[in-house]
C-alpha cells in the first residue's frame, strides 16, 4: 500500500495541511518543522511527486483553470504565473474559458475534469448547489466567488475602491457612474456603491453588461445622460472602451470626464491617456490559487465523495489605486 500524507503527518506530529505546505510552499513552514516532515517522509517512503502519484493512484499531474474570458488581457499574466508556479511544484496547467455562460462552463468542466487532478474556477456562474456537487467529486478552488465550504481565493477591492473614491473626491467630483459588466461578481458593485456613498459621492450604475471593450464603447454614450464627471468601469477592458468612444465623441479625458479601470493590465499603462486603475497583483493570485488547489488535492486524496468542508480555507488578495493621466479635476462648467 502506498504511504499517505496522513501517515506522514502522524509520524511528524503535524497536521495534514502542514505536510502539504512543506512540499508545495516550503517557505511557509519553519525550517525545523519542515526537516522533521522530510525525515518522516523519507523514512516512510512517501513521494509528493505528481508523476509518482499518477503511477500509483491515477493522478494526472495537471491542474485545471477555467476563466471567464481568456482574451481579457487581465488573465494571460495570471496564467503564465500559475504555469511557472505549478511547474516548480511538478504540475502542468490546463486552461480553458467559460465565456461567462453557465452552459459553456458546465461543458468545459465535463470536458476537462477527467484530465486534471483538481479545478480552479474563476468567477464561476454555477449555482452553489452545482459547485458543492462538483467539490464532492474532485478538489476545487473558487476565485472571486464565495461559496461556503469550498476553498476560496478572495480578491478584496475594498482598499483600492476606497482610494479611488478619495482620489475622485479630492479632485472635486460629485456625480459618478459605475459600469457593471458582470452578473457573477455582484459584490464588486456593492463594494463600490458603499465606498462612494461613505464619501458622499453620488453613484449611478449602468448594466450589467458583458465585461468587454464594446461594453465601454456603448456605455460611454450613456454617461452624459447621467451628467457624471467620473466613470469607474468593471475592468480595464471596459474602461479602455470608454476612453476610445469618448475620443470619438470629442469628449476630453480627463478635462471633461475622468475614467478609472480595475485590474492594472499592461494596456492600462500604454493607453492614451494612461489609465488610472485599481491594481490586483496577478502573481500573488496565481501563487495562492495554485498552492491552495495543490493543498486541497493532497488533503482530499482518498476521501472524494465525503462532502465539502465547512471550515475550508480562503486566502484574501488586496488591491491599490494606480493613479495615471485619465483622472483629473472635475470640470467647473
ZAZA-815801 format. One record per atom (N, C-alpha, C): residue in one letter; x negated, y negated, z negated. Coordinates in steps of 0.001 Angstrom, whole numbers, plus 524288, in hexadecimal, padded with zeros to 5 digits. Example, Ala and Ser with C-alpha at 12.3 -4.5 7.8 and 13.67 -1.06 7.14 Angstrom:
<atoms>
A7CC7A8163A7E188/A7CFF4811947E188/A7CC7080CE47E188/S7CDCE808CA7E458/S7CA9A804247E41C/S7CD9C7FFE27E142/
</atoms>
This chain:
<atoms>
X7FCB6804AF80000/X800008000080000/X7FC927FB1E80000/X7FE327F73B80324/X7FB377F25480363/X7FBD17EF567FE49/X7F7A37ECC57FCB8/X7F7C17E9857F805/X7FAF37E4A47F920/X7FE577E3347F574/X801AE7DE9A7F62D/X7FF787D9E87F34F/X8016B7D5587F4C3/X7FFB57D0867F244/X801467D06F7EC7F/X8059E7D3167EB3B/X807567D3497E5C1/X803857D6617E264/X801427DA7A7E4A5/X7FD667DD887E1BF/X7F87E7DA4E7E0B6/X7F6F57D7267E480/X7F2707D3BB7E3C9/X7F3957CFB07DF8B/X7F8577CD767DFB7/X7F9DF7C9977DBD1/X7F9C07CBEC7D658/X7FBBD7D0B87D5DB/X7FBD77D3517D0CB/X7F6557D4607CECF/X7F2F97D6287D246/X7ED9A7D7707D0B6/X7EA897D28C7CF2C/X7EBB47CE257D1CA/X7E8DF7C94F7D0AB/X7EB6A7C61F7CC57/X7F0287C7BC7CAC1/X7F2E47C4ED7C6A2/X7F4EF7BFA37C849/X7F6A27BF377CD3F/X7F8C87BA4A7CF42/X7FDDF7BB657D220/X800637B74A7D3EA/X8054A7B7EC7D6CB/X804347B9577DC79/X808467BB507DF14/X807D77BCA37E4A0/X806867B7CA7E7D8/X808F77B35D7E68B/X8080D7AE8D7E989/X802637ACBF7E902/X800037ADA57E471/X7FA8D7AC217E3B1/X7F6FE7AF7C7E712/X7F8257B4867E76D/X7F51A7B7F17EAE8/X7F5A87B6117F087/X7FA727B4C47F20D/X7FB637B2E57F75D/X7F8307AE037F880/X7F8387AA487F4D5/X7F5427A5767F59E/X7EF687A6777F5C4/X7EDA17AA527F2CD/X7E8047AB887F2BB/X7E6137AD077F82D/X7E9857AF5E7FB4F/X7E8027B0F480090/X7E9917AD04804BC/X7EDFB7AA46803F5/X7EFEA7A6B780804/X7EE507A11380726/X7ED7C79F8F80231/X7EBEC79A2C800F2/X7E84179A4C7FC44/X7E39279C7C7FCF1/X7DFFE79D627F884/X7DE8B7986E7F589/X7DECD793DB7F82C/X7DD7178EFE7F589/X7E15E78D817F152/X7E5F77901A7F158/X7EA0678EFA7ED81/X7E9B67928A7E8B0/X7E5C5795E77E880/X7E52C799967E42A/X7DFDF798B47E195/X7DFC27989E7DC5F/X7DAD7797E87D98D/X7D6F379C2A7DB19/X7D20C79AB17DB6C/X7CE1579E437DD66/X7CDB47A34A7DA31/X7CE1E7A2D67D4EE/X7CDB67A78C7D1AC/X7D25C7AB267D294/X7D6FD7A8D17D31C/X7DBB17ABF77D425/X7DB5A7AE7C7D981/X7D9977AB7E7DD5A/X7D9207AD947E2A6/X7D55B7B2237E2D5/X7D0F07B1B17E00E/X7CD1E7B5EF7E00F/X7CF587BAC97DD7C/X7D26A7BA0D7D959/X7D4D97BE827D6BC/X7D89F7C14E7DA70/X7DB6E7BE3E7DD79/X7DF147C0897E149/X7DC227C3797E589/X7D7FD7C10F7E786/X7D4DF7C39D7EB9E/X7D26E7C8AB7E9A7/X7D0A67C8A87E4C7/X7CE607CD697E28A/X7D27B7D1B57E214/X7D7317D03B7E043/X7DB717D40E7DFBC/X7DD017D62B7E510/X7DD4F7D2A77E900/X7DEBB7D4587EE41/X7DAAF7D81D7F07A/X7D5B27D6E87EFA5/X7D18C7DA497F1A7/X7D1A97DFA47EF07/X7D2867DFAE7E9E5/X7D2A77E4967E704/X7D7367E8027E8AF/X7DBAB7E5827E9E3/X7E0577E86F7EB6A/X7E07B7E9A77F13C/X7DD297E6F57F43B/X7DD327E7D37F9E1/X7E1737E4D27FCA8/X7E2F87E05B7FA6E/X7E71B7DD2A7FCC8/X7E4DF7D9B580118/X7E7897D95E8058E/X7E5DC7D602809DB/X7EA357D23F80B3E/X7E9207CD1280B07/X7ED117C94180C7D/X7ED0B7C81F81254/X7E9747CA9281530/X7E9037C97081ABE/X7EDF77CAF381DA3/X7F0487C74E820AC/X7F5277C8768236E/X7F4AC7CD0A82731/X7F0177CD9B829C2/X7EF817D1F682D69/X7EFC67D72782A8D/X7ED527D74C825EB/X7ED877DC1B822D8/X7F3127DD2F8210A/X7F5D27D8FF81F85/X7FB487D9B881DD8/X7FE8A7DBB48225B/X7FD477D9CC82717/X800357DB7382BAB/X7FFB77E14A82C7F/X7FAE87E35D82BE5/X7FA167E8F682CA0/X7FCE47EC2382874/X7FD237EA048239E/X7FF727ECF481F4C/X805627EC9881F40/X8075B7E7B88200F/X80CE87E6FB81EFB/X8101A7E4B182354/X80E017E4758280D/X811257E28C82C5D/X811537DCAB82CCF/X80DE07D9E082A07/X80DA47D44182A89/X80B717D2B082FCA/X80C3D7CDBD83141/X80A907CBE383663/X805DB7C84F8361D/X804BF7C6198317D/X800997C23C83115/X801FB7BD21833B7/X8071A7BC3A83479/X808EC7B7918373D/X80D0B7B4B983404/X80CA67AF8B833E4/X8108C7AC3B83154/X813F27A9AC8357E/X818FD7A95183482/X81C8D7A6D18382C/X81DDA7A14783678/X81DF079DA783A29/X81F677983A8391F/X823617968683D31/X82802794FB83B63/X82C187931783EEA/X82D3878D6883D9A/X82C3C789EE84158/X82CF7784538409B/X8319D7827B843DB/X833C877DEB842A5/X8385577C0A84591/X8372B77AB384B41/X832897785D84C46/X831507769F85195/X82B6F7769585255/X8296A77A6A8550A/X823C277AFD855A5/X8216F7768F858E4/X824C1773BC85BE6/X822E776F6585F16/X8224676A6085BF0/X8247876A3285737/X823E4765A2853D9/X81E217651885251/X81BAA7608985343/X8160C75FF985221/X814A57608D84C5E/X81888760C3848EC/X8177E761A484367/X8158F7672E84263/X8175476AF884588/X8164F7707384443/X81115772B484629/X80EF27713684AAE/X809F37739184C44/X805937733A8483C/X804BB76EB984586/X8009876EB884185/X801B27727F83D08/X806AF7732383BB1/X80820776CE8378C/X8071577C668394A/X8089B77D9B83E23/X807BD782DA84035/X801E77840C8406A/X7FED97804384240/X7F92978112842AA/X7F6C0781E983D44/X7F85D77EB883975/X7F64477F4283427/X7F7E978469831AE/X7FCAF78611832C0/X7FE8678AFF8308F/X7FBAB78FA283304/X7FAA678F5A83813/X7F7AD7938283AA1/X7F239793EC83848/X7EFC178F6B8375F/X7EA7B78F7083525/X7EA88791BD82FB0/X7EE687903B82C84/X7EED07924282737/X7EFD37982582749/X7F374799CD82A99/X7F4C079F6082AEE/X7F0157A29582CC3/X7ED247A0748307A/X7E89A7A34D8328A/X7E4917A44D82E48/X7E3C57A05E82AEE/X7E0087A107826A1/X7E1BC7A544822D5/X7E6E97A62E8229E/X7E9017AA0F81EFF/X7EA277AF3F821B3/X7E88E7AFB2826B6/X7E9267B4A382976/X7EE527B56782C33/X7F13F7B12D82D10/X7F64C7B18382FB7/X7F62B7AE7A834D4/X7F9F77AF7E83824/X7FB0C7AC3883CA6/X800897A9F883BFE/X801F17A61E83F47/X807007A38B83ED0/X809FB7A3F7843F9/X80EDA7A5A5843A4/X8125F7A5CD8481F/X8163C7A15384793/X8167379DD684B7C/X819957990C84B1D/X81DEC7991184F2E/X8227F7974584D8E/X826E17968D8512C/X82A1D791F784F38/X82E007905F85255/X8315F78C258507B/X8371D78D8B85116/X83A6578AB384E28/X83FFF78BD884DFD/X84338787C9850E2/X840B17839085299/X8437177F4885531/X847DF77D23851CC/X8475077DD984CA7/X84B3077C08848D4/X850AA77E26849DC/X850EC782E884BE7/X855F87856A84CEB/X8562078A95849F4/X85A5B78B6F84712/X85AC679018843D1/X85A65795138470F/X85D187953584B82/X85D0D799EC84EC0/X8578D79B21850B5/X854B97970E8525D/X84F5B797D585438/X84BCB7998884FC4/X84CA47975784B10/X84972798D784697/X84A4C79E9484534/X84F2F7A04984538/X850687A5C284411/X84DF47A96184821/X84E4E7A7DB84D1A/X84C1B7AB1B85144/X8462F7AB73850CE/X843C37A71884F6B/X83E147A70784ED1/X83C5F7AA5E84A3C/X83F267A9F7845E5/X83DEC7AD3184152/X83E517B2F6842B4/X8427F7B46184573/X843387B9D7846FA/X83EC67BBB484A79/X83CCC7B82E84DD5/X838B57B9AB85187/X833647BA4A84EEA/X832477B71584AE9/X82D017B71B848B2/X82C8F7BA0D84389/X830ED7BB2E840FC/X830AF7BD4483BA9/X82DB87C26F83B3F/X82DED7C5B183F4C/X82B2A7CAAF83F26/X8255E7CA1E84072/X823E37C57D84225/X81E777C4A6843C7/X81B3B7C1BE83FB0/X81DB97C02D83B62/X81B037BD1283773/X81BC97BF728320B/X818467BDFC82E6F/X818BF7BFCA82908/X81C3E7BC3E825C8/X81D367B788827B7/X820897B3D6824F0/X8218F7AF258285F/X8256A7ABF1826D6/X827117A78D82A0C/X826FA7A26E82705/X8257579E41829B6/X82624798ED827CC/X82A2B7965B82B54/X82E75794998290E/X8328D791F782C05/X8328378C2982AAC/X831ED788ED82E9D/X831A47834682DC5/X83703780D482ED0/X8392077E2982AD7/X83E3A77B8182B50/X8424577F3682DAE/X842BF783B882B65/X84642787B282D7C/X84BE5785CC82DC6/X84E8878759831F5/X8540D785FB832AE/X857AC78A2983079/X8557B78E7582E7D/X858B0792D482CAD/X85B487919D82774/X85FA07943B82665/X8624E7939C8216D/X85F137961281D16/X8603F7948C8184A/X85D76796D6813D7/X85E2F79CBA813A0/X862F179E89814C2/X863F07A4338149B/X8607E7A71B81883/X8600B7A4F481D41/X85CC57A78182135/X857087A78081F96/X855527A32A81D4C/X84FE37A2D981B96/X84EDA7A6AB8171A/X8528F7A73E81396/X851FC7AB1480F65/X851B47B0998119E/X854F77B1C18157E/X854D57B6E5817F7/X84F7E7B7E481A78/X84D6E7B3DD81D0F/X848597B46481F9A/X844067B52681B95/X8443C7B22881748/X8404B7B2A18132A/X840847B7EA81086/X845037BA7E810C3/X845957BFB480E87/X843317C3D88121D/X8422D7C24F8170E/X8401B7C5FD81ADB/X83A3E7C56281BC6/X8383C7C09A81ADB/X832B67BFA781BEE/X830D47BADD818EB/X82BB27BA5D817F9/X829A17B5B48155A/X82AF87B0C681873/X82CD47ACC6815AA/X82ECE7A81481840/X82D4C7A33781523/X82BB279F26817EF/X82AB2799FD815A7/X82DA279603818F4/X83038792538166D/X832E878E2B81949/X8300E788FF8185F/X83014785BC81C64/X82DC77808481C17/X8320077C8C81D71/X832467785F81A5C/X836327744A81B46/X83BC57766E81AF4/X83C7D77A1F8178E/X841BB77C46816B2/X841B277EE581157/X8451477D2D80DDD/X8454477F77808A3/X8497E783A280864/X847E6788658071F/X84B8278CBC80663/X849F878F7A8015B/X84D3C78F467FD55/X84BD9791BD7F853/X84A2E7976B7F90C/X845CB798D57F6A5/X843FF79E3F7F6D2/X8404279F787FB2F/X83F1F79BA67FEA4/X83B9179C9B802FB/X836E2798F280280/X8321679B05802D7/X82D71797AB80280/X82DB6793328066C/X82BE678EA7804BD/X82CEE789E8807C5/X8283E78636807B1/X82732783D880C2E/X823A777F6380C7B/X8271B77A9980D52/X827077773480983/X82A8D772AC80978/X8277C76DC580AE3/X8293976B0E80EE3/X826BD766228106A/X829C3761B280DE1/X8273E75F0C80A44/X829BF75ABA80786/X8285D7559B80A42/X82C547530C80C56/X82B8974E0980EEA/X82C667497480B34/X82D9074A9A80650/X82F15746838029D/X82B237421380255/X826247436D80195/X8222B73F5A8010E/X821AD73C2F80610/X8217473EDF80A7E/X820E973C2680F79/X82591738BD810C3/X82A4073AA880FAB/X82EF7737A4810C7/X82F52732DD80D3B/X82DFD7339780843/X82E0172F22804A4/X82A2572AFF80674/X8257D72CB280822/X8219A7290380A23/X823947263F80F10/X8265C729218126D/X8287F726C48172F/X82C96722A1815D6/X83000723D98121A/X833FD7201781079/X8318171B3680E1F/X82D9471BFB80AD5/X82ACE7178D80877/X828117144780CA5/X825DA716EB81075/X8232071466814D4/X826E0710DC817D2/X82B7D712E981915/X82F5370FD881C07/X8317770B51818D2/X8327E70C52813DF/X83490708228108E/X83094703BC80FFF/X82B9A7052080F7D/X827897012280EFB/X8273A6FDBC813DF/X828B3700068184E/X828BD6FD1A81D35/X82DD66FA0781DF7/X831686FA6881A34/X836336F75181A78/X83ACA6F9EF81D28/X83A596FEF881E53/X83EA9701BE820E2/X842FE702D681CF6/X847D4702B181ECD/X84C5A703C881B72/X85010707CA81DDC/X85080707B88231B/X8540F70B55825CD/X850D970F3B828FC/X8516E7143D827A8/X84E447185482A1B/X851D171C9B82C4A/X84FA871F9F82FF1/X8526E7240983248/X84F0B728EB831CA/X8517972D4483040/X84EDE732558303F/X8510A73596834B0/X84DA07378F8381A/X84F3F73B0283C60/X84EAD7409883A90/X853067431883962/X85320748788376A/X852F974C3783C0A/X84F0174F8383C3B/X84E7175315840AB/X84DE9758B883EE9/X850CD75A3783AE4/X850C175FB183930/X8559E760E4835FD/X8581D7654183747/X85C80767168341B/X85AA076AA082FB2/X855D276CA383035/X853D07705C82C50/X8516576D90827A2/X84EBB7691D8288D/X84BF17666C82461/X84F477620A8221E/X853807636681F7F/X8571675F8881D61/X8549A75C4481912/X850CA75E888164C/X84E6675BC8811EB/X84B477570A813B2/X84969757068188F/X8463E752AC81A79/X8497874DA881A9B/X84E1574DE681CEE/X851727494D81D30/X8531C7476F817CE/X8543674B1D8145E/X855DE749BB80F0E/X8517D746FC80C23/X84CB3748F080CB2/X8483D7469F80A0E/X8473B7411780C09/X847AD740558111B/X846E773B278135F/X84B187376181175/X84FF9739328117C/X85451735EE80FB0/X853757342880A0E/X85209737C8806AC/X851537368980122/X84CCC732C08004C/X848777339480310/X843E67303780266/X844F772AAE8044B/X847B872A35808A7/X848DF724FB80AC2/X84CDF722278075D/X850D4724F18058D/X854BF7228880236/X85257720B17FD11/X84E77723A57FB11/X84BEF7222F7F628/X8492B71CEB7F694/X847B971B627FB62/X84522716627FC40/X848DC712607FE9E/X84DE47139F7FE6A/X851F57101580060/X8515D70F0180634/X84FD47131280918/X84F84712BE80EC6/X8543D7157081128/X856E5712D5814BB/X85B597152B8176C/X859617192381B6C/X85BBA71DBD81B7C/X85A03721DC81F0F/X85EB17245F821B9/X85EF7723CD826DB/X862EA7267E829FF/X8607572B5682C69/X863AC72F4582D7B/X8619E7342A82FAC/X863FC7354283500/X8609A736B7838A5/X8624C7387083DD5/X8613673E4383E4E/X864E074124840A4/X8641C746C58414D/X867AF749EF83DD1/X8668874F0F83D42/X8619B751A583EB8/X86132752ED84483/X85C6A7527184671/X85B14753D984BC3/X856FE7583784B9C/X854D27596885035/X8507775D188506C/X84B5C75A1A84FB8/X8476C75C7884D4F/X8427D759B984C2A/X83EF175956850F3/X8409A7564D854CF/X83DB8755EC859B5/X83CB27503785B2D/X8391374F7585EB9/X837C174A4A860C6/X83CA174796862E9/X83FD374A93865C3/X8447D7485586837/X848567463786434/X848567487A85F84/X84BBA7468A85B54/X84A4F740E9859EE/X8453973FD8859A2/X8438273A8985879/X84501736BE85CBE/X8449A73873861A2/X84622735288660D/X84BE9733BD8659C/X84F20737AC8647A/X854BC736CB863F7/X856007334485F4E/X853987346785AD8/X854E2731908560C/X8531672BE08563A/X84EED72ACF85924/X84CED7256F85967/X8510A721A785B6A/X854467237285F03/X85852720048612F/X85CB471EFD85D46/X85D027223E85929/X8611D7219C85541/X85F6171E508509B/X85A3F71DB985000/X8583171AF384B74/X85A257155884B42/X85A4B712C184FCC/X85BEF70D4C84FF4/X8617C70C9584DEC/X864CB7108684ECC/X86A3E7102084D0A/X86A9870FE984721/X866B5711E784477/X866A9711D583EB9/X863DB70D0783C90/X861F9709B18401B/X85F2F704EE83E8C/X85AAC7062A83AD3/X8582070A9B83BD0/X853CA70C488387C/X84EAE709E183A58/X84B46708D7836A9/X8460B706DB837F8/X841D970AFC83735/X8435670F978354A/X83F81713C883470/X8420F7190C8356A/X83EFA71CA683787/X840CF721EF838C2/X83D1C725D88364D/X83F3C729BF833A4/X83C1972E36831F2/X83E5373304834B0/X83AF6735B883790/X83CAA73A2483AC2/X83B8973F4C837FF/X83E5E7434B83988/X83DD2748798372B/X8384574A878379A/X835B17497383BFE/X8303F74B1183C98/X82D97747758408B/X828927485084160/X8259B74500844F6/X827B07455184A84/X8294F749FA84C27/X82B1B74AB78517B/X82FD87474185298/X833787471D84EF2/X83814743B784F83/X8366D73DFF84F61/X832DC73CAB84BD5/X831077374784B63/X82E65735778506E/X82B7B738EB852F7/X828F573782857E2/X82CFA7368685C23/X831427396D85C04/X8358C7385D85FA4/X837DE732F885EC2/X8384473170859C3/X83A3172C3385876/X836807281085AA2/X83159728AF859C9/X82D85724F485BC2/X82DE972468861B2/X82E72728D38644B/X82EC1728E286A02/X8337E725C886BF1/X83801726CF8699A/X83CC27244286B6F/X83CFA71E80869E5/X83ADA71D3B86554/X83AAE717BB863C3/X8378F7148D867BE/X8333D716C586997/X830167141886D92/X833357136187293/X836327176E8740F/X8396D7170A878C0/X83DA1712E08783C/X83F967121E87374/X843CE70E518727C/X841B5708CE87195/X83C967084487189/X83A507032387094/X83A4D7019786AE1/X83AEA7056F8676F/X83AD570475861CD/X835407053C85FDB/X833277014985D3E/X82DBD7019385B74/X82D597046585633/X829C37082C855F7/X8288070AEA85119/X822F17095E84F95/X82225706FF84AF9/X825D9706788469D/X8286D7011084620/X827BD6FD9084A07/X829CB6F8418495D/X82FB46F83B84886/X8328E6FB5984BA9/X838466FB6E84B49/X83A546FFCE847D2/X837A170435847C0/X8394E708AD8449F/X8347E70BE58432A/X8346070DC983E61/X830267112C83C8E/X831D1716DD83CF3/X82E1271A5083E08/X82F4571FE383ECD/X82B837233483B8B/X82DBD7270A838C3/X82AAB72AB083595/X82C0E730468371D/X8282273399837AE/X828FB73920838B5/X827BA73C67833E8/X827FB7417E8349E/X8268F7453083076/X8237A749AA832F6/X81EFA74AEC830BC/X81B9474F6283226/X815E874DB7832A4/X814DD7493983531/X80F997477383671/X80CEC74B3883A30/X80F4C74BF283EBA/X80CF374F0A842E2/X808CA74BCD845AC/X805C174E57848FF/X801B774B9E84BFB/X804167473984F37/X808AF7482085173/X80B2A74433854C6/X80C6673F30851D1/X80D4373F9A84CB5/X80E8873AFB849A1/X809FA7372784989/X8053B7392D84997/X800A2735CA8493C/X7FF017338C84E7C/X800DF735D4852CE/X7FF3D733F6857FA/X803AA7314285AEC/X8084E730E685897/X80CB372E4E85B2C/X80BC67286985B4B/X80ED5725B685E83/X80E8671FFD85EC8/X813E171DB085D96/X8145E71AE58592C/X8106471A228551B/X80F9571F20851ED/X80B5371F4884EEA/X80A6A723BF84B75/X80EFF72464847BC/X810AC7293C846FF/X8157772A4F8440B/X8147D72AC683E31/X817097277383B29/X81721728238357A/X81A2F72D218345A/X818197307A83103/X81A9F7358C83033/X81976737A882AC4/X81C6873B9082940/X81BA573E3582444/X818957433C8254E/X813FD7439982303/X81082747FA82430/X811BB74CCA820EB/X811DF7513B8239E/X8122E756608212A/X80D697596282309/X80A3A75B4F81F76/X8054175DC5820D7/X80617763368231F/X804EC7640482832/X805E37692282A9F/X8028A76D828285F/X7FDA276C5782709/X7FA3C7706C824ED/X7FC0E7723481F8C/X7FE0676E9581C72/X7FFF67700281743/X804BF77389817B7/X8083B7722C81B4D/X80CE17757181C2E/X80B4577AE581DF6/X807CD77B13821D5/X806327801A8240F/X803A17838E81FF7/X800347814581CD6/X7FD727844E818D7/X8013D78694814E4/X804B67834B812D5/X8084D7851B80EC6/X80C54788F2810EF/X80E56787F18159E/X8123F78B7D817E4/X80FDA790D681904/X80B2A790DE81B54/X8088D795D481C76/X8072F798D881795/X804F57961E813C1/X8037F798B780EDD/X8084379AE480C04/X80C86797CF80C00/X8113E7998780944/X8139979E5380BE1/X8137E79E7F81115/X815987A315813C7/X8123E7A7E2812B5/X80D147A74D812F4/X809A77ABCC811F0/X80A5A7ADB880C57/X80AE97AA11808AC/X80BE77AB9D8033E/X8111B7AE7C802CD/X8150C7AC94805AA/X81A317AF288059A/X819DA7B49A807F9/X816D07B52480C23/X816227BA4580E9C/X813B47BE2480AC5/X80F9A7BC8580812/X80CF47C01E8047A/X8105F7C1857FFD0/X813B87BDDE7FE38/X8170E7BEEC7F9B2/X81BCB7C2367FB11/X81D9F7C1D080002/X8226D7C49780169/X821707C9DF803E3/X81C747CB0A80521/X81B4C7D02080772/X81D4F7D485803F0/X820917D7BD8062F/X8229A7DC3280344/X827B17DB1980075/X8298C7D62580091/X82E837D52B7FDDD/X8325B7D21F80146/X831947D2288067C/X835657CFC7809EE/X83A9D7D28480937/X83EB77CF5D808E0/X843E47D18D807F9/X845AE7D0E880267/X8424B7CECB7FF13/X843B37CE2E7F991/X846377C8F37F865/X846FA7C5AB7FC80/X8498A7C0A97FBA7/X845A37BC4C7FAE7/X847977B75D7FB4B/X8442B7B2E17FAB5/X843007B1EF7F4FC/X83EDB7AF087F416/X83D077ADED7EECF/X83EEA7A88D7ED29/X841FF7A8467E90E/X8442F7A3537E74F/X83FF979F7D7E5A2/X83B547A1787E451/X8371E79E097E289/X832FC79D3B7E6C9/X8347779DCD7EBB2/X830BD79D607EFF8/X82DF37981F7EFE3/X828ED798187F145/X825CC793537F0CD/X826E178F657F51C/X8256C78A877F421/X82584786977F83D/X820C77831E7F7A3/X81F1B780DD7FBF7/X81AC877D317FC0C/X81CD27781F7FE61/X81B88773B87FBF0/X81D6A76EAC7FDE3/X818F576BA580066/X819FB769A580521/X81639766858080E/X8180D760D7807EF/X8148175D45806C7/X815ED757CA8065E/X81592754DF80B90/X8166174FB980B61/X8164D74C7681015/X8148F746F780EA0/X812F6743F181294/X8117E73E8081197/X8123873B528168D/X8130073644815E5/X813D1732CA81A55/X80E967315981CDF/X80E7A731758221E/X80A0172FA38251E/X80BC572ACC82830/X80AA77261882644/X80C5C7215882904/X809387207782E05/X80BF671F3B83239/X8096171DD08372C/X80C3E7191783975/X80BBE7186683E8E/X80D8471379840F7/X813597134484238/X8164D7177A84167/X81BD871761842E2/X81F5E7150883EBA/X81D277135583A6E/X8203D710B183660/X81DE270B508354C/X82162707A783419/X81FB870255832F9/X824136FF4C83079/X823696FA2F82FDD/X8275B6F6EC82D4A/X82C9D6F72483028/X830D56F71382D1D/X8360F6F6EF82F67/X836CA6F1D48325D/X8398A6F209836DB/X83A796ED35839DA/X83DC46E964836B1/X83CC46E4678375A/X83F986E06983452/X844596DE6183722/X844E06DF8B83C28/X849616DD8F83F1E/X84E176E12283E60/
</atoms>
